[in-house]
Amino acid sequence: MTHTRYAFIKANWHADIVDRALDGFLELIPAEQVDIYDVPGAFEMPLLARDLAQTGRYAAVACAAFVVDGGIYRHDFVAQAVVDGLMRTGLDTGVPVLSVSLTPHQYQETAHHNAIYRAHFVDKGREAARAALQIAATRARLAQAA
């Protein structure tokens, strides 16, 4: 019996926070069904998501990143480019690409903020897993009906 496979891409920037999304994802989808990939930052996710989607091995690709205002660049520009790239990847390849990319307006590297965002990423990882499972089931039903 073959299992449905999922890819999970996570950005290494703020990995202590971002990796919590994978924790949430794996609460609902067994680790044996998930291939995990690391990229340097959010901007690199759409390209790898496209490459993984094109393999035909995955029912969905989930991508997690934490894009914060570093004071040097416009983080909202980066976040928009990433989300647009992920959406285009899904539409171009026909494989659902899910975003667990958060861009807070107010973030400070304090223990309090880090705890809040770690917990939030676990929740967002669970949401991505639910979405991946639902879309895979829906698409399987569509394929059977065809």
LINPEFEN-V131404 format. One line per field, one symbol per residue. ss: DSSP state (H for helix, E for strand, - for the rest). A space follows every 50 residues. Layout:
BEGIN
ss: ???
END
This chain:
BEGIN
ss: -----EEEEEE---HHHHHHHHHHHHHH--HHHEEEEEE--HHHHHHHHH HHHH-----EEEEEEE--------HHHHHHHHHHHHHHHHHHH--EEEEE EE--------HHHHHHHHHHHHHHHHHHHHHHHHHHHHHHHHHHH-
END
